[in-house]
């Protein structure tokens, strides 16, 4: 595979204006205290949702593979190599 450093980068997951506005609106919402039981219930719900998620995001991986094949994704190989070395040195 040839990596083209001049290819147009792919942007995945860019938030829409509506998403940004929703986040901004929720930041203005008052903070309501919760009981430990309510917090535990929310935490258990989050754990259940996380457990049910696939370990690998197959659609994202596929999109990245397609972008690489099409030459639409720039990869700084030196930065990637350094990040891998840093990770495995820990």
Secondary structure, DSSP 8 states (H G I E B T S, - for coil): ----TTS-----S---HHHHHHHHHHHTS------HHHHHHHHHHHHHHHHHS-SS-HHHHHHHHHHHHTT-----HHHHHHHHHHHHH-
